[in-house]
Amino acid sequence: MSVMNTTLYSQHATDGGLDSLAVHFIRSVQADTREKIFVQTSKSYYIAGEDLWFKAYCLNIVSHKVSSYSRIVYADLVNDRDSVISRLLLNNRSQGRRLEGEISLGTGLAEGYYWLRIYTTNILQEDSNRICVHPVFIFNPGKQDFVPKLKEGGNPAGTGKPEVSFYPEGGSIVSGNDANVAVKVKDKEGNPMSVSGFIAASGGTAIKKFKTDSMGLGQFSFFADISGKYTVHISPANGPEFIYPLPAIDPFASQLSVVDQTGDTVKCLVSLGDSIYNKGRLSYVLAISRGNLCFAAAGTDNYRINIPKSNFSSGKASILLFDDQQRVISERNIYIEAPDLHVSVSADKENYGPREKVNLRFSTDGLSGTPLRSLLSLSVTDYHSGKVIDDHFKDDDIVVSDLPHGKYSPEERDLMMLVQKTEYMGWKNNEGAAPSTGNTKIQDSSFENIYGKVVNKKNEPLKNQMVTIYLKAPALTVKSDSSDEQGRFHFLLPEDLRDSAEIRFELNNSKTSTTDKRIVIDPFPFPVFPTPVWLKKRFPDSVEMALVDFNKSELDTMQVGTGKGWLRAITVRRYKKRPVDYDETRRVSLFSKIISGDQITQSANGTGNSLLSVGGVSIKNGYLVVMGGTLAAEATSEPLLVVDGTEIDLTNPARLGDPMHSPQPQDVSGSSPILNFLNSIPPAEIDFIEVLETAEASVYGVRGGNGVVIVNTRNSLRKSETRGDALFYFKGPYSAPEFSEPDYNNKEIKSSAFPDLRSTIYWNGNLLTDTSGKASVFFYTADSPATYMITYKGITSNGDIITGKMKLERR
């Protein structure tokens, strides 16, 4: 094949056609709102009764930057039959900060594989194969039936005819040219297969042999003759031969292929099929990386181009060939090995003793030394066998998220790129048209809305029925709505209403009896779908064998649970307590100061003003001051206010909801926001108020620096004399609890005789580096000598994906 000389233009070219194409194409690419999710779990395997901690990252599929396009991210744990074990709604409005959760693994769960699924409505509707499915193994000593599925050679067992996919370089096999074709082989369960094979010309004569690797990938090259008919013959180990037809050869196609890659350059070739070669056909080449234009050129007929790598980001990039109608006719993905990120993780020591403090320091910088802000998740575990993490640690670089982690050669990386799904084939420049990638946003079912209906005994809808709701947090709120012709009603709830918040519905139409009426609340429309089989990946053979070893040698020392076979809990009673008139189980500290609901009711000063009767609580400069607060000397701020477990931000009145009663202007609180707010709550609604001074308030961190005022309302917001009431627990955005660990800075706790046998030493799902790219954390070691595995994942502000691990020794 001859190659013509041609004039090439750079990305700064004045050629109007190239400029127009580049502008419109990049606009279209950057308008792509599709999402991709990857996840980190605290461990790979658990024991029934433990807690599974996870952190999800929702990214734009093009730029890799954190995406808040979908408001809701769903997280659910399912078994092999897709039965849901646990389900969470995650609020995706805060740039990924709230996409973490804790799932309690019940002691009754059967032993075996489970899968954590993370997805959005848009991902599910666009392509369910793009949902994130993460394998989790759960041990249960009382329900053991795990048998590893191993096969010689490191491949999962598979029977029947293999599933074979062909990926011609550039998208087509072009006649009259050397064709390079990648092949992917899987068994019927979607597991990769190592096979031998060859390509045969007409008559069955073998012209090229190939093999697939442990990932089921291989490739072969041959000269594509338009008159030839080619077949591919594949022979699995100890199995029969299977024959597959090769994709048809196209004499009218054009092809973009990679001839060679050096450290600085990608060398490409534009080839035309026999029927269109040597006709002065104009074409364009654009190269993009993370939605940015990295190279542009134009030429005619067959030509070579050298693309410098200096403008590319690390990871997947796409080189695209456009015809003279500015339509994408060939696409070639490449992988750029251009490390542009330096991550440093260091500990203050090499070896640690029992219950000793470990200080970790993180730093994320570009190679130029520019600090990068990063959002990270961090897990510290005692695996008793670090091999489990080492073998199962996944490469979440988006483009190869379905492939095992490892140090790949350039040839292996390029083979992975050949089998990537094409993204832009068929795209055409429509000047003047709005940028579009074909994806349409699917509206999330808002968790800020509640819908329902009023029906009679016969389930017939009732109109003009007044429905009232009462909710306690984030602020006391009351709203009413009248049912329509279909008996329907609707309430818009406060934006920051928490998961499982209690909402009381009442029918209070005084004109008619409510005895035979009832309220029916619409359930939240959770997606129900089967998990694509090929996404339910088991651990590699080496990891499964490590699980077997763990089961034999370590499991009996790490079991957790209650009931038959477990030691009975012992309760120590030191003295007879004085009975109290409030729910003492909700009390945060034994050393706090309490105002009971009865005390408030008996006071004539109102809810908030009763607080001033507590020793050490006063008004200074119009602000409430708790003794010992950091601002007590010159009050400019107030204590932290917590109502029924929810922190209340009084600096933003719009977020407080609709108060049940207006503040009383005659109080003595002056401008104090807390006292004005408390005076808006009827005394009968208060169970008790707890005041924490700074020593006890330390449980709230720096937020409790001025002390904490905790308001606990009664279980029922209001007693109703009518029937037809309904109690509803709102399924809203989940808020992950703080990971708990023993505070060995406390000498009494550190010297306690209770054995510390933790396997999850530390978890942090929201480690955010500062403007200098640095962050630090600390945790305490457990009792048993072990090797700790520190695993971290995350994303930088530039869209760089961070993955890494290191080991610490507990001697």
C-alpha positions in Angstrom: 0.0 0.0 0.0 1.4 3.4 -0.9 1.1 6.4 1.4 0.6 9.9 -0.1 2.3 13.0 1.2 -0.2 15.6 2.4 -0.4 18.9 4.2 -1.3 18.6 7.9 -2.7 21.4 10.1 -2.1 21.8 13.8 -4.9 22.6 16.3 -4.1 26.3 15.7 -4.9 26.0 12.0 -6.7 28.7 10.2 -8.5 26.2 8.1 -12.2 27.1 8.5 -13.5 23.5 8.2 -11.1 22.2 10.9 -11.8 25.1 13.2 -15.5 24.7 12.9 -15.3 20.9 13.4 -13.1 21.2 16.5 -15.3 23.9 18.2 -18.6 22.0 17.6 -17.2 18.6 18.5 -15.6 19.7 21.8 -18.8 21.5 22.7 -20.7 18.4 22.2 -18.3 16.3 24.2 -18.2 18.7 27.1 -22.1 18.7 27.1 -22.0 15.0 27.9 -23.6 14.5 31.3 -23.3 10.7 31.6 -22.0 9.4 34.9 -19.7 6.7 36.1 -19.4 5.4 39.7 -16.7 3.6 41.5 -16.6 2.5 45.1 -14.4 1.6 48.0 -15.5 -0.7 50.8 -13.8 -0.9 54.2 -12.9 -4.6 53.5 -13.4 -7.3 50.9 -14.9 -9.8 53.2 -16.9 -9.6 56.5 -18.4 -11.7 59.2 -22.1 -11.7 59.7 -22.8 -9.2 62.4 -20.2 -6.7 61.3 -20.7 -3.3 59.6 -19.9 -2.7 56.0 -18.6 0.8 55.3 -18.4 2.2 51.8 -17.7 5.4 49.9 -19.0 6.0 46.3 -17.6 8.4 43.8 -20.0 9.7 41.1 -18.0 11.2 38.2 -18.6 12.6 34.8 -17.7 9.9 32.3 -15.7 12.3 30.1 -13.9 14.6 32.4 -13.7 12.3 35.4 -14.6 15.2 37.7 -17.1 14.8 40.5 -20.6 15.0 39.0 -23.8 16.2 40.8 -25.9 15.8 37.6 -28.1 13.2 39.3 -29.5 14.3 42.7 -29.9 10.8 44.1 -27.4 8.0 44.1 -28.8 4.6 45.1 -26.8 2.0 47.1 -28.1 -1.4 47.8 -26.7 -4.8 48.9 -28.1 -7.8 47.1 -27.6 -11.5 47.3 -27.1 -13.9 44.4 -30.9 -13.8 43.6 -30.9 -10.0 43.6 -33.0 -9.9 46.8 -32.2 -6.6 48.5 -30.6 -6.9 51.9 -30.2 -3.2 52.5 -31.0 -0.1 50.5 -29.9 3.6 51.0 -30.6 6.9 49.3 -27.5 9.1 49.0 -27.8 12.8 48.5 -25.5 13.8 45.6 -25.8 17.6 46.0 -22.6 18.2 47.9 -19.9 17.4 45.4 -19.6 13.8 46.6 -19.2 14.6 50.3 -22.3 12.6 51.3 -21.9 9.5 49.1 -20.8 7.2 52.0 -22.7 4.8 54.1 -22.8 2.0 56.6 -24.7 -1.3 56.1 -25.2 -3.6 59.1 -24.8 -7.2 58.1 -27.3 -9.2 60.1 -26.2 -12.4 61.9 -28.8 -14.4 60.0 -27.3 -13.7 56.6 -26.3 -16.9 54.7 -22.6 -17.3 54.0 -21.5 -16.5 50.5 -21.1 -13.8 47.9 -23.1 -10.5 48.0 -22.9 -7.5 45.7 -23.0 -3.8 46.5 -24.7 -2.0 43.7 -24.2 1.8 43.3 -26.1 3.6 40.5 -28.2 6.6 39.5 -31.5 6.6 37.7 -29.7 8.0 34.6 -27.1 5.3 34.6 -29.7 2.6 35.0 -31.8 3.9 32.1 -29.0 4.7 29.8 -27.0 1.5 30.2 -27.4 -0.9 33.1 -24.1 -2.4 32.3 -22.5 0.8 33.6 -23.8 0.4 37.1 -21.1 -0.2 39.8 -21.3 -3.7 41.2 -18.7 -4.5 43.9 -18.3 -8.1 45.3 -18.5 -8.7 49.0 -18.0 -12.0 50.8 -19.8 -12.7 54.1 -18.7 -15.4 56.5 -21.3 -16.9 58.8 -20.0 -19.7 61.1 -23.6 -21.0 61.6 -24.4 -21.1 57.9 -21.3 -22.3 56.2 -21.7 -23.6 52.6 -19.0 -21.8 50.7 -17.1 -23.8 48.1 -14.5 -22.1 45.9 -14.9 -22.5 42.2 -11.4 -23.1 41.0 -9.9 -24.1 37.7 -6.4 -24.9 36.7 -4.7 -22.0 35.0 -6.4 -19.3 37.0 -9.6 -19.0 35.0 -13.1 -19.5 36.4 -14.8 -22.7 35.2 -16.9 -22.4 32.1 -18.7 -24.8 29.9 -20.5 -24.6 26.6 -19.7 -22.4 23.5 -17.6 -19.4 24.4 -18.9 -15.9 23.7 -16.5 -14.2 21.3 -16.4 -10.5 20.4 -14.3 -9.0 17.7 -12.9 -5.4 17.7 -11.3 -4.3 14.4 -9.0 -1.4 15.0 -10.7 1.8 14.0 -14.1 0.1 13.9 -13.9 -1.6 10.5 -11.8 -4.1 8.5 -10.8 -2.1 5.5 -10.1 -3.9 2.2 -6.6 -3.6 0.7 -5.0 -2.9 4.1 -3.3 -4.7 7.0 -6.1 -5.3 9.5 -5.5 -5.5 13.3 -8.3 -7.2 15.2 -8.7 -7.6 18.9 -10.7 -10.5 20.4 -12.4 -10.9 23.7 -13.5 -14.4 24.9 -15.9 -15.1 27.8 -17.8 -18.1 29.0 -21.6 -18.0 29.3 -21.3 -16.5 32.8 -19.2 -13.6 31.5 -15.9 -14.9 32.9 -12.8 -14.4 30.8 -11.4 -17.5 29.1 -7.8 -18.3 28.0 -8.1 -20.1 24.6 -6.0 -20.9 21.6 -7.2 -20.0 18.1 -6.4 -19.1 14.5 -7.8 -17.1 11.6 -8.5 -19.1 8.5 -8.9 -17.9 4.9 -11.3 -19.5 2.4 -11.0 -23.3 2.5 -10.0 -23.3 6.2 -6.3 -22.7 5.8 -4.8 -21.2 8.9 -3.0 -17.9 8.2 -2.5 -16.5 11.7 -2.5 -18.0 15.2 -3.3 -16.2 18.5 -4.0 -16.8 22.2 -6.1 -15.0 24.8 -4.6 -14.1 28.1 -6.0 -14.4 31.6 -8.3 -11.5 30.9 -9.7 -13.3 27.8 -8.0 -10.8 25.4 -6.0 -11.5 22.3 -5.3 -10.0 18.9 -4.2 -11.0 15.4 -3.3 -9.1 12.1 -3.7 -10.1 8.5 -4.0 -8.5 5.0 -7.7 -8.0 4.3 -8.5 -9.1 0.7 -11.9 -8.1 -0.4 -12.3 -11.5 -2.2 -11.5 -13.5 0.9 -13.9 -15.1 3.4 -12.4 -15.4 6.8 -13.3 -17.4 9.9 -11.9 -17.6 13.4 -11.4 -21.0 15.0 -11.2 -21.2 18.8 -10.3 -24.2 21.0 -10.9 -23.9 24.8 -8.6 -26.2 26.9 -9.8 -29.8 26.7 -12.8 -28.7 24.6 -14.1 -28.9 21.1 -13.2 -26.4 18.3 -15.7 -23.6 17.7 -15.9 -21.6 14.5 -17.0 -17.9 14.2 -17.3 -15.7 11.2 -15.1 -12.6 11.1 -16.8 -9.2 10.6 -17.3 -8.4 6.9 -14.6 -6.5 5.0 -15.7 -3.0 3.9 -14.2 -1.6 0.6 -15.9 1.8 1.3 -14.6 2.3 4.9 -11.8 4.5 6.2 -9.6 3.5 9.1 -7.5 5.2 11.7 -4.8 2.9 13.1 -1.9 3.3 15.5 1.4 2.2 13.9 3.6 2.8 16.9 3.9 4.6 20.3 7.0 6.1 21.7 7.5 7.9 25.0 6.6 11.3 23.4 4.6 10.5 20.3 1.7 8.4 18.9 2.2 7.5 15.3 -1.0 7.0 13.4 -2.0 6.0 9.8 -5.2 7.0 7.9 -6.1 4.3 5.4 -8.9 4.2 2.8 -10.7 1.2 1.4 -10.1 0.0 -2.2 -13.2 1.7 -3.5 -12.4 5.2 -2.2 -8.6 5.3 -2.3 -6.7 7.9 -4.3 -9.7 10.2 -5.0 -8.5 13.3 -3.2 -10.8 12.5 -0.2 -10.5 15.1 2.6 -10.6 13.9 6.2 -9.9 15.4 9.6 -8.3 13.9 12.8 -9.0 15.1 16.3 -7.6 13.7 19.5 -9.3 14.3 22.9 -8.5 13.6 26.5 -11.0 14.1 29.3 -13.1 16.3 27.1 -10.3 18.6 26.0 -8.9 19.0 22.5 -5.3 17.7 22.4 -4.6 17.6 18.6 -6.2 18.5 15.3 -5.1 17.9 11.7 -6.5 17.5 8.2 -5.3 15.6 5.1 -6.3 13.8 2.0 -6.4 10.1 1.1 -3.9 7.9 3.0 -1.5 9.8 5.3 0.6 9.5 8.4 0.4 11.7 11.4 2.6 12.1 14.6 0.6 13.2 17.6 2.6 14.6 20.6 1.6 13.2 24.0 2.5 16.4 25.9 -1.1 17.8 25.8 -2.8 14.6 27.1 -3.9 13.7 30.6 -3.0 10.3 32.0 -5.5 7.6 31.1 -7.8 6.9 28.2 -7.8 9.2 25.2 -9.6 9.0 21.8 -8.3 9.7 18.3 -11.1 10.3 15.8 -11.2 10.3 12.0 -13.9 12.5 10.3 -14.8 12.3 6.7 -15.3 15.4 4.4 -18.9 15.7 5.8 -17.4 16.1 9.3 -18.8 12.8 10.5 -16.9 10.3 12.7 -16.0 7.3 10.6 -13.2 5.7 12.7 -12.3 5.8 16.3 -9.2 4.6 18.1 -8.7 4.6 21.9 -5.3 4.8 23.4 -3.9 4.8 26.9 -1.5 7.6 27.9 1.1 6.6 30.5 1.7 10.2 31.6 1.8 10.3 35.4 0.7 13.8 36.3 0.0 13.2 40.0 2.1 12.5 43.0 0.5 11.0 46.1 2.5 10.7 49.3 1.3 8.7 52.3 3.5 8.4 55.4 3.2 7.3 59.0 5.1 8.7 62.0 6.6 5.3 62.8 7.4 1.9 61.2 6.2 -0.3 64.0 3.5 0.2 66.7 2.5 -1.4 69.9 -1.0 -2.2 71.2 -3.4 0.7 71.6 -0.9 3.1 70.2 -1.7 6.2 68.2 -0.8 6.2 64.5 -0.5 9.5 62.7 -0.9 9.4 58.9 -0.1 12.3 56.5 -1.4 12.6 53.0 -0.2 14.9 50.2 -1.5 15.2 46.6 0.5 17.3 44.1 0.9 17.6 40.4 4.3 16.7 39.0 5.0 20.4 38.6 4.6 20.7 42.4 1.2 22.4 42.3 -1.0 21.3 45.2 -4.2 19.5 44.3 -7.3 19.3 46.4 -8.5 15.8 46.7 -11.5 13.9 48.2 -10.3 10.5 49.6 -11.7 7.5 51.4 -9.4 5.6 53.7 -9.6 2.1 55.2 -7.3 0.5 57.7 -7.8 -3.2 58.3 -6.2 -6.2 59.9 -6.7 -8.9 57.2 -4.5 -11.6 58.8 -3.5 -12.1 55.2 -2.6 -9.0 53.2 -2.7 -11.1 50.1 -6.5 -10.7 49.9 -6.3 -7.0 49.3 -3.2 -7.2 47.1 -4.8 -9.6 44.7 -8.3 -8.1 44.7 -7.4 -4.5 44.6 -9.2 -3.1 41.5 -8.0 -0.6 38.9 -10.8 2.0 38.9 -9.4 4.1 36.1 -12.9 4.2 34.6 -11.8 2.8 31.2 -10.6 -0.5 32.7 -12.8 -0.7 35.7 -13.9 -4.2 34.7 -10.3 -5.5 34.5 -8.1 -6.7 37.3 -5.4 -4.4 38.8 -1.8 -5.0 37.8 1.3 -3.6 36.2 0.5 -3.9 32.5 3.0 -3.6 29.7 2.3 -1.0 27.0 1.1 -3.8 24.7 -1.4 -5.1 27.3 -2.7 -1.6 27.9 -3.1 -1.0 24.2 -5.0 -4.3 23.8 -7.4 -3.1 26.5 -8.0 0.1 24.6 -8.8 -1.9 21.4 -11.7 -3.6 23.1 -13.2 -0.4 24.6 -16.6 0.5 23.5 -16.6 3.3 20.8 -18.3 6.5 22.0 -18.5 8.8 19.0 -19.0 6.7 15.9 -21.5 8.3 13.6 -21.3 11.8 15.2 -21.8 14.6 12.7 -21.2 18.3 12.9 -24.5 20.1 12.7 -23.5 23.8 12.8 -26.0 25.9 14.7 -27.6 23.0 16.5 -27.4 22.7 20.2 -24.7 20.4 21.5 -26.1 16.9 22.1 -24.7 13.5 22.9 -28.0 11.8 22.8 -28.3 11.3 26.5 -31.5 12.7 28.1 -31.7 13.5 31.8 -34.2 11.3 33.7 -35.7 13.2 36.6 -35.1 11.6 40.0 -38.1 10.8 42.0 -37.6 13.6 44.5 -37.2 12.6 48.1 -38.5 16.0 49.1 -42.0 15.1 48.0 -44.6 12.9 49.7 -47.7 11.8 47.7 -50.7 9.9 49.0 -54.5 9.7 48.9 -57.4 9.5 51.3 -59.8 6.6 50.8 -62.8 5.1 52.6 -63.5 1.6 53.8 -64.0 0.4 50.2 -60.7 2.0 49.0 -62.7 4.7 47.1 -61.0 8.1 46.9 -62.4 10.9 49.0 -62.0 14.5 47.8 -61.9 17.7 49.9 -60.4 16.0 52.9 -58.0 18.1 54.9 -54.7 16.3 55.6 -52.2 17.8 58.0 -48.6 16.6 58.6 -46.5 17.2 61.7 -42.7 16.6 61.6 -40.1 17.3 64.2 -36.8 17.8 62.4 -34.9 19.7 61.0 -37.5 22.0 62.7 -41.0 21.7 64.0 -43.2 21.9 61.0 -46.9 21.7 60.3 -48.4 21.8 56.8 -51.9 21.1 55.4 -53.3 20.1 52.0 -56.7 19.2 50.7 -57.3 16.0 48.7 -58.3 16.5 45.0 -61.0 14.7 42.9 -58.9 11.5 43.0 -58.3 11.8 46.7 -54.7 12.8 46.1 -52.6 15.1 48.2 -49.0 16.2 48.1 -46.5 17.8 50.5 -43.1 19.4 49.7 -40.8 18.6 52.6 -37.9 20.5 54.0 -34.8 20.0 51.9 -32.6 18.7 54.7 -35.1 16.3 56.2 -33.2 13.2 57.3 -33.7 9.5 56.6 -36.2 7.7 58.8 -37.7 11.0 60.1 -41.1 10.5 61.7 -44.0 12.2 60.0 -47.5 12.1 61.5 -50.5 12.5 59.1 -53.9 13.5 60.4 -57.3 13.8 58.9 -58.9 16.8 60.6 -62.0 17.5 58.5 -64.5 18.4 61.3 -67.5 18.2 59.0 -67.4 14.5 58.5 -66.5 11.5 60.6 -63.0 10.1 60.1 -63.8 6.7 61.5 -64.0 5.0 58.1 -61.3 7.0 56.4 -57.7 6.3 56.1 -54.5 7.7 54.6 -52.5 5.7 52.1 -48.9 6.9 51.5 -47.3 6.2 48.1 -44.2 4.1 48.6 -40.9 5.5 47.4 -40.3 4.1 43.8 -37.1 2.3 44.3 -35.7 0.8 41.1 -36.2 -3.0 40.7 -34.0 -4.7 38.2 -31.8 -7.7 37.7 -28.1 -7.2 38.0 -26.3 -8.0 34.7 -24.8 -11.4 35.2 -21.3 -10.5 33.9 -21.1 -7.7 36.5 -21.4 -10.2 39.4 -17.7 -11.1 39.5 -16.3 -13.4 42.1 -12.9 -13.0 43.6 -9.8 -14.4 41.7 -8.8 -17.9 42.6 -5.9 -16.8 44.8 -8.3 -14.7 46.9 -10.8 -17.5 47.2 -8.1 -19.8 48.5 -7.1 -17.1 51.0 -10.7 -17.0 52.2 -10.6 -20.8 52.7 -7.4 -20.4 54.7 -9.0 -17.6 56.8 -12.0 -19.8 57.5 -9.9 -22.6 58.8 -7.4 -20.7 60.8 -8.7 -17.2 61.8 -12.5 -17.1 61.7 -13.1 -18.6 65.1 -11.1 -15.7 66.7 -13.1 -13.0 65.0 -16.7 -14.1 65.3 -19.2 -11.5 66.5 -22.8 -11.9 67.4 -25.4 -12.5 70.1 -27.8 -15.3 71.0 -27.3 -19.0 71.5 -23.6 -20.0 71.7 -22.5 -16.5 72.7 -21.6 -15.3 76.1 -24.4 -13.5 77.8 -23.9 -9.7 78.3 -23.3 -8.7 81.9 -24.9 -5.6 83.4 -23.2 -4.1 86.5 -25.5 -2.1 88.8 -23.6 0.2 91.2 -26.4 2.0 92.8 -30.2 2.5 92.7 -31.0 5.4 90.4 -33.5 8.0 91.2 -36.4 7.7 88.7 -36.6 10.5 86.1 -39.5 11.9 84.2 -37.8 11.9 80.8 -36.4 9.4 78.3 -32.9 9.0 79.8 -31.7 6.7 77.0 -31.5 9.8 74.8 -29.1 11.5 77.2 -25.6 12.1 75.7 -23.5 12.6 78.8 -23.9 11.6 82.5 -22.2 14.9 83.4 -24.5 17.2 81.5 -27.2 19.5 82.9 -30.8 18.6 82.3 -34.0 20.6 82.2 -37.0 18.2 82.1 -40.1 18.8 80.2 -42.1 19.1 83.5 -39.8 21.8 84.7 -40.3 23.7 81.5 -44.1 23.3 81.6 -44.2 24.5 85.2 -42.2 27.6 84.3 -44.0 30.7 83.2 -41.0 32.0 81.2 -41.3 29.8 78.1 -39.2 27.1 76.7 -36.1 29.1 75.8 -36.1 31.3 78.8 -36.2 28.3 81.1 -32.7 27.5 79.8 -31.4 30.6 81.7 -32.2 28.9 85.0 -29.3 26.4 84.4 -26.1 27.2 86.2 -23.4 28.6 83.8 -25.9 29.6 81.1 -26.3 33.3 80.6 -26.9 36.1 78.0 -23.8 38.2 77.0 -24.0 40.9 74.3 -27.4 39.5 73.2 -26.0 36.0 72.7 -26.5 32.8 74.7 -23.3 31.7 76.5 -22.5 28.3 78.1 -19.8 28.5 80.7 -16.4 27.4 79.4 -17.2 28.2 75.8 -14.3 29.5 73.7 -16.3 32.7 73.0 -17.5 33.3 76.6 -15.3 36.3 77.1 -16.6 38.1 74.1 -19.7 36.4 72.7 -20.2 36.7 69.0 -21.6 33.2 68.3 -23.7 30.7 70.2 -23.6 27.1 71.3 -24.4 24.3 68.8 -28.1 23.6 68.7 -29.2 19.9 68.2 -32.9 19.0 67.9 -33.7 15.3 68.0 -30.3 14.4 66.7 -30.3 17.0 63.9 -27.9 20.0 64.0 -29.9 23.2 63.4 -28.3 26.0 61.5 -29.9 29.2 62.8 -27.8 31.4 60.6 -30.1 30.5 57.7 -33.8 31.0 58.7 -35.0 29.8 55.3 -33.9 26.3 56.2 -35.8 26.1 59.5 -39.1 25.1 57.9 -42.5 26.4 59.1 -42.4 26.8 62.9 -45.5 25.5 64.7 -45.7 28.7 66.6 -44.2 32.2 66.1 -41.5 33.4 68.5 -42.7 35.3 71.5 -41.6 38.9 71.4 -41.8 39.4 75.2 -39.0 37.1 76.0 -35.7 38.3 77.7 -33.5 36.7 75.1 -33.0 39.8 73.1 -31.3 38.9 69.8 -30.3 35.4 70.8 -31.2 33.1 67.9 -31.3 29.9 70.1 -33.6 31.3 72.7 -35.9 32.8 70.1 -36.1 29.5 68.4 -36.7 27.5 71.6 -39.4 30.0 72.7 -41.3 29.0 69.4 -41.6 25.5 70.7 -44.6 24.8 73.0 -43.4 23.5 76.4 -45.7 20.5 76.1 -43.6 19.3 73.1 -40.3 19.1 75.1 -39.2 15.9 76.7 -36.0 17.4 78.1 -33.2 19.8 77.2 -29.6 18.8 77.8 -26.7 21.3 78.1 -23.1 20.2 77.4 -20.2 22.4 78.5 -17.0 22.2 76.5 -15.5 19.1 78.1 -18.6 17.0 77.4 -19.3 18.8 74.1 -16.0 17.5 72.7 -17.9 14.6 71.2 -19.1 17.2 68.6 -15.6 18.3 67.7 -14.9 21.9 67.0 -18.6 22.5 66.4 -19.1 22.1 70.1 -16.5 24.7 71.1 -19.1 27.0 72.5 -21.0 24.2 74.2 -24.1 22.3 72.9 -27.8 22.7 73.6 -29.6 19.4 72.8 -33.4 19.5 72.6 -35.3 16.2 72.7 -39.0 16.4 71.9 -41.7 13.9 72.9 -42.4 10.9 70.7 -45.8 12.3 69.6 -45.7 15.8 68.4 -49.4 16.2 69.0 -52.2 14.1 70.4 -55.1 13.6 68.0 -58.7 13.0 68.9 -59.6 11.9 65.3 -59.2 8.6 63.6 -57.6 8.0 60.2 -54.1 9.0 61.4 -51.0 7.6 59.9 -47.4 7.4 61.1 -44.9 7.5 58.3 -41.1 7.1 58.5 -39.7 9.1 55.7 -37.2 7.5 53.3 -34.9 10.4 52.6 -31.3 11.1 52.1 -29.1 8.9 54.2 -26.6 10.4 56.6 -23.7 8.1 57.5 -22.8 7.9 61.2 -19.4 8.6 62.4 -17.1 5.6 62.5 -16.6 4.7 66.2 -13.3 3.6 67.6 -11.9 3.5 71.2 -10.3 6.7 72.4 -7.0 5.4 73.8 -6.0 8.9 74.6 -8.1 8.4 77.6 -5.9 6.5 80.1 -8.8 4.6 81.8 -10.0 3.3 78.4 -6.5 2.4 77.3 -5.8 0.5 80.5 -9.1 -1.4 80.4 -8.9 -5.2 80.4 -11.5 -5.6 77.6 -9.8 -7.2 74.6 -9.6 -5.1 71.4 -10.0 -7.5 68.6 -11.1 -5.1 65.9 -10.5 -6.1 62.2 -11.5 -2.8 60.8 -9.2 -0.4 62.7 -10.2 2.8 61.0 -12.5 4.2 58.3 -12.9 7.7 56.9 -15.1 8.2 53.8 -14.6 12.0 53.6 -10.9 12.8 53.9 -10.6 16.2 52.1 -7.1 17.7 51.6 -6.7 21.4 52.1 -5.6 24.1 49.6 -2.0 22.9 50.0 -3.0 19.4 49.0 -2.4 18.0 52.5 -4.4 16.1 55.1 -3.7 14.1 58.2 -5.6 11.5 60.3 -4.9 9.5 63.4 -6.2 6.2 64.8 -5.3 3.7 67.4 -4.0 0.1 66.9 -5.8 -2.9 68.3 -4.3 -5.6 70.7 -3.3 -8.4 68.4 0.1 -8.2 66.5 -0.7 -8.0 62.8 0.0 -6.4 59.5 -2.4 -3.5 58.8 -3.3 -2.7 55.3 -4.1 0.9 54.5 -6.1 1.3 51.4 -7.2 4.6 49.9 -9.1 5.8 46.9 -10.2 9.2 45.7 -10.4 11.9 43.1 -8.6 15.2 42.6 -10.1 18.5 41.6 -8.6 17.9 38.1 -10.3 14.5 37.7 -7.3 12.3 38.5 -8.3 9.1 40.1 -6.2 8.1 43.1 -5.8 4.5 44.2 -3.1 3.1 46.5 -2.2 1.0 49.6 0.6 0.6 52.1 1.3 -1.6 55.1 1.9 -0.9 58.8 3.2 -3.4 61.4 1.6 -3.9 64.8 4.3 -5.7 66.7 
